[in-house]
């Protein structure tokens, strides 16, 4: 399996991540999902969300095993996620 394929987030994973965010009261648009590369379990993801009211974007780290979401930082011209 190629590294790109191994790093892709499946639709099933996205649904589980969105469910975790909704369970924790998050609202907004999901911009991107990416596996956290340095995690052994493979259940941690970086998620970029856009606020539904003003469009600001934030980077979050979601862990499906522990059910936690950690805010990382706001995205602006100095902080962008690679495409």
C-alpha positions, 0 to 999 in steps of 0.5 A: 500500500502506498504512503498516500493511500495509507494516509487517506481518511476513509468515509467511515473515519470521517463519519466517526470524526464528525460524530465525535465533533457533534457529540461535543457541540461543535458546529461548522464546516469540515474543511479537511481531515488528515491522519496524525502521522506520528501516532501508532494506533492510527486513530488520531486525526487533524481536522480543519473546521470553518466557523459557520458564522464568520468563516474563521478556520481552526485546526483540531486534533481528534482522537477516536480511541479516547474520544477527545478533541484538542484545539491546536491553533487558528489558521490564518496567513501565517498558519496554513494546512498543506494541501 
